[in-house]
Amino acid sequence: MVNVAVTGASGRMGRTLIAALANSGALNLTAAVERPGLAEIGADAGELAGVGACGVRITDSLDAVSSDFDVLIDFTIADATAVNVDICRRRSRKMVIGTTGLNQEQLARLEAAAADIPIVHASNFSVGVNVTFRLAEIAARILGDSVDVEIMEAHHRHKVDAPSGTAVTLGQVVARQLGRDLATDAVYGREGFTGERERRTIGFNSIRAGDIVGEHTVMFAGEGERIEITHRAQSRMNFAMGALRAAEFVAGCDHGLFDMRDVLGLRDESHG
Ligand code: NAD
């Protein structure tokens, strides 16, 4: 059994992860952490997740419980994840990170930590989304510069970053195939007099509304036809199941930075 801690235990993903762990034969929830001051501190993590008491109380210090787990699953906010990376590095704990919106400095910290501990970091843990990445890669390779590429994403009203990490990864996958660079070729939303579209650009459009779990479409639009590849997440459980698969994978690693291609065994087939 691999002992697992969940940070952001009372969040949307945290509760889903704890519910998924309750049904896992290979992973065991041994610690649950939230930010200090939250009313849920001290509550039973399983009860809060709606799966019945599990005997793990939510605490407000990852450092204090760092000897209780092998792998931390972290779906919180970027600033909290960056601190948790430092703690896990110091305490030699393995990590699965789902938090999106990390800035360059935080990503660099994560990469540096991966020299000492194994980390799976993915903008989307859904297996279906990772298949979508591969389909987009194939389409971009075949269609090349004959089409315009636009990426649309929709999420619930509580999401704090845009475009979604998954949309950015989709853009990176396509850009890599087309020899483009999102730093110079991405266009985020359009308004006013924009001029004609340039072929090199890759457009990103974000919708925030209601309780949409997560939808991504990459459109390849040419003369007289277009292809749209769409993934729709219908519940958070698909992310949680992927994260648990990643936790089992990372438990067997010594150090290094991995993503879902490694977890799903797609790395050898990857052209990126
Ligand atoms: P949420 O706001 O419901 O939950 C985040 C939780 O983190 C909150 O409960 C918050 O109190 C807690 N938190 C904040 N600071 C903390 C700290 N210092 N220590 C411990 N807990 C802390 O958000 P969510 O919808 O669950 O999403 C969380 C993150 O996961 C976001 O970045 C989101 O984009 C990302 N996400 C990634 C995937 C993926 O597959 N990679 C899927 C869904 C969501």
py3Dmol code that shows the C-alpha trace and the ligand (Angstrom):
import py3Dmol

protein = """\
ATOM      1  CA  MET A   1       0.000   0.000   0.000  1.00  0.00           C
ATOM      2  CA  VAL A   2       1.198   3.499  -0.830  1.00  0.00           C
ATOM      3  CA  ASN A   3       0.362   6.132   1.789  1.00  0.00           C
ATOM      4  CA  VAL A   4      -1.073   9.301   0.270  1.00  0.00           C
ATOM      5  CA  ALA A   5      -1.675  12.852   1.508  1.00  0.00           C
ATOM      6  CA  VAL A   6      -4.096  15.259  -0.164  1.00  0.00           C
ATOM      7  CA  THR A   7      -3.649  19.030   0.073  1.00  0.00           C
ATOM      8  CA  GLY A   8      -6.679  21.215  -0.628  1.00  0.00           C
ATOM      9  CA  ALA A   9      -8.682  18.451   1.057  1.00  0.00           C
ATOM     10  CA  SER A  10     -11.907  20.436   1.267  1.00  0.00           C
ATOM     11  CA  GLY A  11     -11.676  21.824  -2.274  1.00  0.00           C
ATOM     12  CA  ARG A  12     -13.601  20.490  -5.269  1.00  0.00           C
ATOM     13  CA  MET A  13     -10.746  18.268  -6.450  1.00  0.00           C
ATOM     14  CA  GLY A  14      -9.582  17.450  -2.920  1.00  0.00           C
ATOM     15  CA  ARG A  15     -12.962  15.958  -1.984  1.00  0.00           C
ATOM     16  CA  THR A  16     -13.133  14.021  -5.260  1.00  0.00           C
ATOM     17  CA  LEU A  17      -9.619  12.648  -4.697  1.00  0.00           C
ATOM     18  CA  ILE A  18     -10.519  11.557  -1.163  1.00  0.00           C
ATOM     19  CA  ALA A  19     -13.677   9.857  -2.486  1.00  0.00           C
ATOM     20  CA  ALA A  20     -11.620   8.073  -5.166  1.00  0.00           C
ATOM     21  CA  LEU A  21      -8.989   7.002  -2.604  1.00  0.00           C
ATOM     22  CA  ALA A  22     -11.726   5.402  -0.489  1.00  0.00           C
ATOM     23  CA  ASN A  23     -12.216   2.864  -3.319  1.00  0.00           C
ATOM     24  CA  SER A  24      -8.537   2.287  -4.094  1.00  0.00           C
ATOM     25  CA  GLY A  25      -6.940  -1.053  -3.360  1.00  0.00           C
ATOM     26  CA  ALA A  26      -3.392   0.236  -3.853  1.00  0.00           C
ATOM     27  CA  LEU A  27      -3.449   3.665  -2.221  1.00  0.00           C
ATOM     28  CA  ASN A  28      -4.275   4.623   1.331  1.00  0.00           C
ATOM     29  CA  LEU A  29      -5.243   8.135   2.518  1.00  0.00           C
ATOM     30  CA  THR A  30      -3.105   8.910   5.570  1.00  0.00           C
ATOM     31  CA  ALA A  31      -3.082  12.735   5.687  1.00  0.00           C
ATOM     32  CA  ALA A  32      -5.341  15.576   4.546  1.00  0.00           C
ATOM     33  CA  VAL A  33      -4.302  19.222   4.611  1.00  0.00           C
ATOM     34  CA  GLU A  34      -6.080  22.544   4.152  1.00  0.00           C
ATOM     35  CA  ARG A  35      -5.041  26.159   4.569  1.00  0.00           C
ATOM     36  CA  PRO A  36      -4.982  27.509   8.134  1.00  0.00           C
ATOM     37  CA  GLY A  37      -8.125  29.201   9.415  1.00  0.00           C
ATOM     38  CA  LEU A  38     -10.597  27.105   7.433  1.00  0.00           C
ATOM     39  CA  ALA A  39     -13.680  25.850   9.315  1.00  0.00           C
ATOM     40  CA  GLU A  40     -13.012  22.322   7.996  1.00  0.00           C
ATOM     41  CA  ILE A  41      -9.729  21.938   9.949  1.00  0.00           C
ATOM     42  CA  GLY A  42     -10.196  19.014  12.344  1.00  0.00           C
ATOM     43  CA  ALA A  43     -13.058  17.479  10.332  1.00  0.00           C
ATOM     44  CA  ASP A  44     -12.866  13.867   9.137  1.00  0.00           C
ATOM     45  CA  ALA A  45     -11.671  13.978   5.507  1.00  0.00           C
ATOM     46  CA  GLY A  46     -13.859  11.052   4.419  1.00  0.00           C
ATOM     47  CA  GLU A  47     -16.996  12.506   5.993  1.00  0.00           C
ATOM     48  CA  LEU A  48     -16.337  15.831   4.269  1.00  0.00           C
ATOM     49  CA  ALA A  49     -15.934  14.021   0.946  1.00  0.00           C
ATOM     50  CA  GLY A  50     -19.256  12.239   1.479  1.00  0.00           C
ATOM     51  CA  VAL A  51     -17.782   8.719   1.676  1.00  0.00           C
ATOM     52  CA  GLY A  52     -18.065   8.139   5.429  1.00  0.00           C
ATOM     53  CA  ALA A  53     -15.537   8.602   8.228  1.00  0.00           C
ATOM     54  CA  CYS A  54     -12.011   7.393   7.393  1.00  0.00           C
ATOM     55  CA  GLY A  55     -10.223   8.419  10.600  1.00  0.00           C
ATOM     56  CA  VAL A  56      -8.023  11.027   8.877  1.00  0.00           C
ATOM     57  CA  ARG A  57      -8.549  14.493  10.322  1.00  0.00           C
ATOM     58  CA  ILE A  58      -7.862  17.557   8.177  1.00  0.00           C
ATOM     59  CA  THR A  59      -4.809  19.408   9.467  1.00  0.00           C
ATOM     60  CA  ASP A  60      -3.418  22.832   8.558  1.00  0.00           C
ATOM     61  CA  SER A  61       0.293  21.945   8.269  1.00  0.00           C
ATOM     62  CA  LEU A  62       1.831  19.741   5.583  1.00  0.00           C
ATOM     63  CA  ASP A  63       5.181  19.950   7.331  1.00  0.00           C
ATOM     64  CA  ALA A  64       3.724  18.504  10.556  1.00  0.00           C
ATOM     65  CA  VAL A  65       2.330  15.386   8.778  1.00  0.00           C
ATOM     66  CA  SER A  66       5.218  14.913   6.348  1.00  0.00           C
ATOM     67  CA  SER A  67       6.335  11.626   7.925  1.00  0.00           C
ATOM     68  CA  ASP A  68       2.833  10.140   7.516  1.00  0.00           C
ATOM     69  CA  PHE A  69       2.795   9.740   3.717  1.00  0.00           C
ATOM     70  CA  ASP A  70       4.820   8.607   0.684  1.00  0.00           C
ATOM     71  CA  VAL A  71       3.082  10.613  -2.046  1.00  0.00           C
ATOM     72  CA  LEU A  72       1.400  14.028  -1.865  1.00  0.00           C
ATOM     73  CA  ILE A  73      -1.414  14.749  -4.309  1.00  0.00           C
ATOM     74  CA  ASP A  74      -1.678  18.536  -4.594  1.00  0.00           C
ATOM     75  CA  PHE A  75      -4.597  20.299  -6.326  1.00  0.00           C
ATOM     76  CA  THR A  76      -4.597  23.714  -4.637  1.00  0.00           C
ATOM     77  CA  ILE A  77      -3.407  27.136  -5.815  1.00  0.00           C
ATOM     78  CA  ALA A  78      -0.050  28.018  -7.376  1.00  0.00           C
ATOM     79  CA  ASP A  79       1.416  29.808  -4.333  1.00  0.00           C
ATOM     80  CA  ALA A  80       0.500  26.918  -2.029  1.00  0.00           C
ATOM     81  CA  THR A  81       1.848  24.309  -4.457  1.00  0.00           C
ATOM     82  CA  ALA A  82       5.200  26.125  -4.675  1.00  0.00           C
ATOM     83  CA  VAL A  83       5.548  25.990  -0.870  1.00  0.00           C
ATOM     84  CA  ASN A  84       4.478  22.324  -0.838  1.00  0.00           C
ATOM     85  CA  VAL A  85       7.143  21.497  -3.434  1.00  0.00           C
ATOM     86  CA  ASP A  86       9.799  22.934  -1.112  1.00  0.00           C
ATOM     87  CA  ILE A  87       8.450  20.939   1.846  1.00  0.00           C
ATOM     88  CA  CYS A  88       8.323  17.662  -0.118  1.00  0.00           C
ATOM     89  CA  ARG A  89      11.830  18.241  -1.460  1.00  0.00           C
ATOM     90  CA  ARG A  90      13.165  18.873   2.045  1.00  0.00           C
ATOM     91  CA  ARG A  91      11.310  15.846   3.467  1.00  0.00           C
ATOM     92  CA  SER A  92      11.986  13.508   0.476  1.00  0.00           C
ATOM     93  CA  ARG A  93       8.303  12.990  -0.359  1.00  0.00           C
ATOM     94  CA  LYS A  94       6.986  12.164  -3.847  1.00  0.00           C
ATOM     95  CA  MET A  95       4.418  14.403  -5.567  1.00  0.00           C
ATOM     96  CA  VAL A  96       1.513  14.435  -8.003  1.00  0.00           C
ATOM     97  CA  ILE A  97       0.671  18.042  -8.883  1.00  0.00           C
ATOM     98  CA  GLY A  98      -2.554  19.072 -10.612  1.00  0.00           C
ATOM     99  CA  THR A  99      -2.544  22.764  -9.696  1.00  0.00           C
ATOM    100  CA  THR A 100      -2.592  24.999 -12.770  1.00  0.00           C
ATOM    101  CA  GLY A 101      -1.490  28.600 -13.255  1.00  0.00           C
ATOM    102  CA  LEU A 102       2.081  28.201 -11.919  1.00  0.00           C
ATOM    103  CA  ASN A 103       4.322  31.064 -13.050  1.00  0.00           C
ATOM    104  CA  GLN A 104       7.808  30.640 -14.554  1.00  0.00           C
ATOM    105  CA  GLU A 105       9.574  31.023 -11.207  1.00  0.00           C
ATOM    106  CA  GLN A 106       7.303  28.419  -9.583  1.00  0.00           C
ATOM    107  CA  LEU A 107       7.798  26.024 -12.518  1.00  0.00           C
ATOM    108  CA  ALA A 108      11.564  26.461 -12.190  1.00  0.00           C
ATOM    109  CA  ARG A 109      11.326  25.558  -8.473  1.00  0.00           C
ATOM    110  CA  LEU A 110       9.374  22.461  -9.405  1.00  0.00           C
ATOM    111  CA  GLU A 111      11.958  21.444 -12.010  1.00  0.00           C
ATOM    112  CA  ALA A 112      14.785  21.984  -9.532  1.00  0.00           C
ATOM    113  CA  ALA A 113      13.023  19.860  -6.902  1.00  0.00           C
ATOM    114  CA  ALA A 114      12.626  17.045  -9.450  1.00  0.00           C
ATOM    115  CA  ALA A 115      16.400  16.561  -9.292  1.00  0.00           C
ATOM    116  CA  ASP A 116      15.824  15.127  -5.797  1.00  0.00           C
ATOM    117  CA  ILE A 117      12.240  13.789  -5.764  1.00  0.00           C
ATOM    118  CA  PRO A 118       9.894  12.343  -8.411  1.00  0.00           C
ATOM    119  CA  ILE A 119       7.042  14.644  -9.500  1.00  0.00           C
ATOM    120  CA  VAL A 120       4.188  14.027 -11.919  1.00  0.00           C
ATOM    121  CA  HIS A 121       2.913  17.424 -13.073  1.00  0.00           C
ATOM    122  CA  ALA A 122       0.109  17.545 -15.622  1.00  0.00           C
ATOM    123  CA  SER A 123      -2.290  20.276 -16.658  1.00  0.00           C
ATOM    124  CA  ASN A 124      -4.917  17.585 -17.117  1.00  0.00           C
ATOM    125  CA  PHE A 125      -4.989  14.146 -15.517  1.00  0.00           C
ATOM    126  CA  SER A 126      -7.900  12.881 -17.610  1.00  0.00           C
ATOM    127  CA  VAL A 127      -6.932   9.937 -19.808  1.00  0.00           C
ATOM    128  CA  GLY A 128      -9.377  11.202 -22.476  1.00  0.00           C
ATOM    129  CA  VAL A 129      -7.708  14.610 -22.588  1.00  0.00           C
ATOM    130  CA  ASN A 130      -4.341  12.985 -23.105  1.00  0.00           C
ATOM    131  CA  VAL A 131      -5.804  11.086 -26.050  1.00  0.00           C
ATOM    132  CA  THR A 132      -7.088  14.456 -27.317  1.00  0.00           C
ATOM    133  CA  PHE A 133      -3.535  15.870 -27.130  1.00  0.00           C
ATOM    134  CA  ARG A 134      -2.367  13.016 -29.341  1.00  0.00           C
ATOM    135  CA  LEU A 135      -5.206  13.514 -31.871  1.00  0.00           C
ATOM    136  CA  ALA A 136      -4.410  17.244 -32.069  1.00  0.00           C
ATOM    137  CA  GLU A 137      -0.758  16.431 -32.632  1.00  0.00           C
ATOM    138  CA  ILE A 138      -1.610  14.106 -35.548  1.00  0.00           C
ATOM    139  CA  ALA A 139      -3.995  16.653 -37.103  1.00  0.00           C
ATOM    140  CA  ALA A 140      -1.409  19.456 -36.844  1.00  0.00           C
ATOM    141  CA  ARG A 141       1.287  17.281 -38.393  1.00  0.00           C
ATOM    142  CA  ILE A 142      -0.880  16.396 -41.406  1.00  0.00           C
ATOM    143  CA  LEU A 143      -2.588  19.765 -41.941  1.00  0.00           C
ATOM    144  CA  GLY A 144       0.496  21.936 -41.369  1.00  0.00           C
ATOM    145  CA  ASP A 145       0.190  25.564 -42.427  1.00  0.00           C
ATOM    146  CA  SER A 146      -2.931  24.969 -44.586  1.00  0.00           C
ATOM    147  CA  VAL A 147      -5.317  25.767 -41.709  1.00  0.00           C
ATOM    148  CA  ASP A 148      -6.008  28.310 -38.973  1.00  0.00           C
ATOM    149  CA  VAL A 149      -5.800  26.892 -35.440  1.00  0.00           C
ATOM    150  CA  GLU A 150      -8.133  28.103 -32.703  1.00  0.00           C
ATOM    151  CA  ILE A 151      -8.498  26.691 -29.197  1.00  0.00           C
ATOM    152  CA  MET A 152     -11.695  27.156 -27.194  1.00  0.00           C
ATOM    153  CA  GLU A 153     -12.183  26.208 -23.560  1.00  0.00           C
ATOM    154  CA  ALA A 154     -15.068  26.502 -21.077  1.00  0.00           C
ATOM    155  CA  HIS A 155     -14.984  26.091 -17.277  1.00  0.00           C
ATOM    156  CA  HIS A 156     -17.099  26.797 -14.194  1.00  0.00           C
ATOM    157  CA  ARG A 157     -17.400  30.319 -12.805  1.00  0.00           C
ATOM    158  CA  HIS A 158     -15.000  29.650  -9.881  1.00  0.00           C
ATOM    159  CA  LYS A 159     -11.907  28.946 -11.979  1.00  0.00           C
ATOM    160  CA  VAL A 160      -9.309  31.643 -11.299  1.00  0.00           C
ATOM    161  CA  ASP A 161      -6.872  31.314 -14.230  1.00  0.00           C
ATOM    162  CA  ALA A 162      -7.287  31.605 -18.024  1.00  0.00           C
ATOM    163  CA  PRO A 163      -6.696  30.152 -20.484  1.00  0.00           C
ATOM    164  CA  SER A 164      -6.866  26.772 -18.763  1.00  0.00           C
ATOM    165  CA  GLY A 165      -3.624  24.822 -18.327  1.00  0.00           C
ATOM    166  CA  THR A 166      -5.090  22.171 -20.632  1.00  0.00           C
ATOM    167  CA  ALA A 167      -5.765  24.734 -23.366  1.00  0.00           C
ATOM    168  CA  VAL A 168      -2.170  25.936 -23.075  1.00  0.00           C
ATOM    169  CA  THR A 169      -0.869  22.358 -23.328  1.00  0.00           C
ATOM    170  CA  LEU A 170      -3.077  21.789 -26.402  1.00  0.00           C
ATOM    171  CA  GLY A 171      -1.583  24.960 -27.908  1.00  0.00           C
ATOM    172  CA  GLN A 172       1.951  23.806 -27.101  1.00  0.00           C
ATOM    173  CA  VAL A 173       1.352  20.394 -28.686  1.00  0.00           C
ATOM    174  CA  VAL A 174       0.086  22.022 -31.894  1.00  0.00           C
ATOM    175  CA  ALA A 175       2.742  24.781 -31.892  1.00  0.00           C
ATOM    176  CA  ARG A 176       5.518  22.203 -31.563  1.00  0.00           C
ATOM    177  CA  GLN A 177       4.259  20.323 -34.619  1.00  0.00           C
ATOM    178  CA  LEU A 178       3.928  23.552 -36.639  1.00  0.00           C
ATOM    179  CA  GLY A 179       7.274  25.029 -35.596  1.00  0.00           C
ATOM    180  CA  ARG A 180       5.602  27.916 -33.811  1.00  0.00           C
ATOM    181  CA  ASP A 181       6.054  29.465 -30.378  1.00  0.00           C
ATOM    182  CA  LEU A 182       3.161  30.431 -28.102  1.00  0.00           C
ATOM    183  CA  ALA A 183       5.283  33.258 -26.650  1.00  0.00           C
ATOM    184  CA  THR A 184       5.037  35.091 -29.982  1.00  0.00           C
ATOM    185  CA  ASP A 185       2.202  33.372 -31.875  1.00  0.00           C
ATOM    186  CA  ALA A 186      -0.591  33.041 -29.285  1.00  0.00           C
ATOM    187  CA  VAL A 187      -3.532  35.480 -29.435  1.00  0.00           C
ATOM    188  CA  TYR A 188      -5.761  35.636 -26.351  1.00  0.00           C
ATOM    189  CA  GLY A 189      -9.334  36.729 -27.130  1.00  0.00           C
ATOM    190  CA  ARG A 190     -10.060  39.355 -29.769  1.00  0.00           C
ATOM    191  CA  GLU A 191     -11.715  42.739 -29.542  1.00  0.00           C
ATOM    192  CA  GLY A 192     -12.034  45.888 -31.635  1.00  0.00           C
ATOM    193  CA  PHE A 193     -10.123  46.371 -34.899  1.00  0.00           C
ATOM    194  CA  THR A 194      -7.900  43.309 -34.996  1.00  0.00           C
ATOM    195  CA  GLY A 195      -6.865  43.332 -38.664  1.00  0.00           C
ATOM    196  CA  GLU A 196      -6.905  40.140 -40.730  1.00  0.00           C
ATOM    197  CA  ARG A 197      -5.928  36.942 -39.069  1.00  0.00           C
ATOM    198  CA  GLU A 198      -2.326  35.852 -39.559  1.00  0.00           C
ATOM    199  CA  ARG A 199      -1.805  32.159 -40.303  1.00  0.00           C
ATOM    200  CA  ARG A 200       0.922  31.785 -37.661  1.00  0.00           C
ATOM    201  CA  THR A 201      -1.333  32.818 -34.826  1.00  0.00           C
ATOM    202  CA  ILE A 202      -2.954  30.280 -32.511  1.00  0.00           C
ATOM    203  CA  GLY A 203      -6.081  31.776 -30.962  1.00  0.00           C
ATOM    204  CA  PHE A 204      -7.278  31.093 -27.409  1.00  0.00           C
ATOM    205  CA  ASN A 205     -10.813  31.813 -26.221  1.00  0.00           C
ATOM    206  CA  SER A 206     -12.042  31.194 -22.661  1.00  0.00           C
ATOM    207  CA  ILE A 207     -15.596  30.943 -21.357  1.00  0.00           C
ATOM    208  CA  ARG A 208     -16.341  31.013 -17.619  1.00  0.00           C
ATOM    209  CA  ALA A 209     -19.907  30.074 -16.724  1.00  0.00           C
ATOM    210  CA  GLY A 210     -22.031  28.112 -14.265  1.00  0.00           C
ATOM    211  CA  ASP A 211     -20.805  24.680 -13.234  1.00  0.00           C
ATOM    212  CA  ILE A 212     -19.095  23.556 -16.471  1.00  0.00           C
ATOM    213  CA  VAL A 213     -16.503  20.954 -15.372  1.00  0.00           C
ATOM    214  CA  GLY A 214     -14.156  21.476 -18.335  1.00  0.00           C
ATOM    215  CA  GLU A 215     -14.486  21.523 -22.129  1.00  0.00           C
ATOM    216  CA  HIS A 216     -11.746  21.927 -24.737  1.00  0.00           C
ATOM    217  CA  THR A 217     -11.954  22.189 -28.509  1.00  0.00           C
ATOM    218  CA  VAL A 218      -9.103  22.609 -30.956  1.00  0.00           C
ATOM    219  CA  MET A 219     -10.301  23.774 -34.367  1.00  0.00           C
ATOM    220  CA  PHE A 220      -8.316  23.363 -37.596  1.00  0.00           C
ATOM    221  CA  ALA A 221     -10.137  25.568 -40.141  1.00  0.00           C
ATOM    222  CA  GLY A 222      -9.132  25.545 -43.810  1.00  0.00           C
ATOM    223  CA  GLU A 223     -10.773  26.413 -47.131  1.00  0.00           C
ATOM    224  CA  GLY A 224     -14.137  24.647 -47.382  1.00  0.00           C
ATOM    225  CA  GLU A 225     -13.738  22.389 -44.332  1.00  0.00           C
ATOM    226  CA  ARG A 226     -12.753  22.317 -40.712  1.00  0.00           C
ATOM    227  CA  ILE A 227     -11.948  19.751 -38.062  1.00  0.00           C
ATOM    228  CA  GLU A 228     -12.926  20.210 -34.427  1.00  0.00           C
ATOM    229  CA  ILE A 229     -11.539  17.864 -31.803  1.00  0.00           C
ATOM    230  CA  THR A 230     -13.480  18.205 -28.552  1.00  0.00           C
ATOM    231  CA  HIS A 231     -13.123  16.742 -25.086  1.00  0.00           C
ATOM    232  CA  ARG A 232     -15.840  17.256 -22.453  1.00  0.00           C
ATOM    233  CA  ALA A 233     -15.285  16.332 -18.809  1.00  0.00           C
ATOM    234  CA  GLN A 234     -18.603  15.388 -17.227  1.00  0.00           C
ATOM    235  CA  SER A 235     -17.362  15.038 -13.658  1.00  0.00           C
ATOM    236  CA  ARG A 236     -14.140  15.605 -11.702  1.00  0.00           C
ATOM    237  CA  MET A 237     -13.825  11.882 -11.053  1.00  0.00           C
ATOM    238  CA  ASN A 238     -11.929  11.388 -14.344  1.00  0.00           C
ATOM    239  CA  PHE A 239      -9.191  13.790 -13.139  1.00  0.00           C
ATOM    240  CA  ALA A 240      -9.056  12.030  -9.761  1.00  0.00           C
ATOM    241  CA  MET A 241      -8.743   8.560 -11.313  1.00  0.00           C
ATOM    242  CA  GLY A 242      -5.870   9.787 -13.499  1.00  0.00           C
ATOM    243  CA  ALA A 243      -4.182  11.408 -10.471  1.00  0.00           C
ATOM    244  CA  LEU A 244      -4.420   8.116  -8.546  1.00  0.00           C
ATOM    245  CA  ARG A 245      -2.836   6.312 -11.496  1.00  0.00           C
ATOM    246  CA  ALA A 246      -0.077   8.951 -11.397  1.00  0.00           C
ATOM    247  CA  ALA A 247       0.381   8.411  -7.633  1.00  0.00           C
ATOM    248  CA  GLU A 248       0.924   4.671  -8.170  1.00  0.00           C
ATOM    249  CA  PHE A 249       3.390   5.467 -10.974  1.00  0.00           C
ATOM    250  CA  VAL A 250       5.369   8.063  -9.009  1.00  0.00           C
ATOM    251  CA  ALA A 251       5.569   5.774  -5.968  1.00  0.00           C
ATOM    252  CA  GLY A 252       7.869   3.575  -8.052  1.00  0.00           C
ATOM    253  CA  CYS A 253      10.141   6.421  -9.185  1.00  0.00           C
ATOM    254  CA  ASP A 254      13.290   7.769  -7.575  1.00  0.00           C
ATOM    255  CA  HIS A 255      13.429  11.320  -8.953  1.00  0.00           C
ATOM    256  CA  GLY A 256      12.572  13.296 -12.109  1.00  0.00           C
ATOM    257  CA  LEU A 257       9.773  15.331 -13.674  1.00  0.00           C
ATOM    258  CA  PHE A 258       7.041  13.334 -15.405  1.00  0.00           C
ATOM    259  CA  ASP A 259       3.665  13.978 -17.024  1.00  0.00           C
ATOM    260  CA  MET A 260       0.700  11.841 -18.058  1.00  0.00           C
ATOM    261  CA  ARG A 261       2.523  10.622 -21.148  1.00  0.00           C
ATOM    262  CA  ASP A 262       4.912   8.820 -18.819  1.00  0.00           C
ATOM    263  CA  VAL A 263       2.091   7.539 -16.601  1.00  0.00           C
ATOM    264  CA  LEU A 264       0.115   6.234 -19.606  1.00  0.00           C
ATOM    265  CA  GLY A 265       3.175   4.859 -21.411  1.00  0.00           C
ATOM    266  CA  LEU A 266       2.780   7.267 -24.360  1.00  0.00           C
ATOM    267  CA  ARG A 267       6.250   8.807 -24.104  1.00  0.00           C
ATOM    268  CA  ASP A 268       7.947   6.488 -26.627  1.00  0.00           C
ATOM    269  CA  GLU A 269       5.316   7.256 -29.270  1.00  0.00           C
ATOM    270  CA  SER A 270       5.550  10.997 -28.605  1.00  0.00           C
ATOM    271  CA  HIS A 271       7.167  13.227 -31.192  1.00  0.00           C
ATOM    272  CA  GLY A 272       7.452  16.121 -28.753  1.00  0.00           C
TER     273      GLY A 272
END
"""
ligand_1 = """\
44
NAD
P -10.835 24.679 -5.130
O -10.751 26.145 -4.939
O -12.175 24.008 -5.005
O -9.841 23.923 -4.132
C -8.567 24.389 -3.814
C -8.357 24.121 -2.351
O -7.008 24.392 -2.018
C -9.239 25.005 -1.463
O -10.006 24.200 -0.587
C -8.223 25.851 -0.714
O -8.644 26.179 0.608
C -7.025 24.920 -0.711
N -5.772 25.603 -0.376
C -5.372 26.853 -0.722
N -4.180 27.126 -0.163
C -3.812 26.018 0.532
C -2.697 25.695 1.338
N -1.710 26.577 1.534
N -2.641 24.462 1.909
C -3.622 23.563 1.723
N -4.741 23.833 0.990
C -4.818 25.046 0.406
O -10.211 24.392 -6.565
P -10.324 23.061 -7.450
O -11.410 23.221 -8.451
O -10.315 21.873 -6.563
O -8.949 23.156 -8.269
C -7.697 23.182 -7.602
C -6.576 23.287 -8.635
O -6.547 22.108 -9.441
C -6.730 24.449 -9.633
O -5.450 24.967 -9.946
C -7.342 23.794 -10.858
O -7.085 24.502 -12.041
C -6.604 22.484 -10.820
N -7.243 21.371 -11.535
C -6.402 20.590 -12.270
C -6.892 19.488 -12.916
C -5.918 18.608 -13.665
O -6.335 17.562 -14.208
N -4.623 18.947 -13.683
C -8.257 19.171 -12.853
C -9.101 19.985 -12.081
C -8.570 21.085 -11.417
"""
view = py3Dmol.view(width=600, height=400)
view.addModel(protein, "pdb")
view.setStyle({"model": 0}, {"cartoon": {"style": "trace"}})
view.addModel(ligand_1, "xyz")
view.setStyle({"model": 1}, {"stick": {}})
view.zoomTo()
view.show()
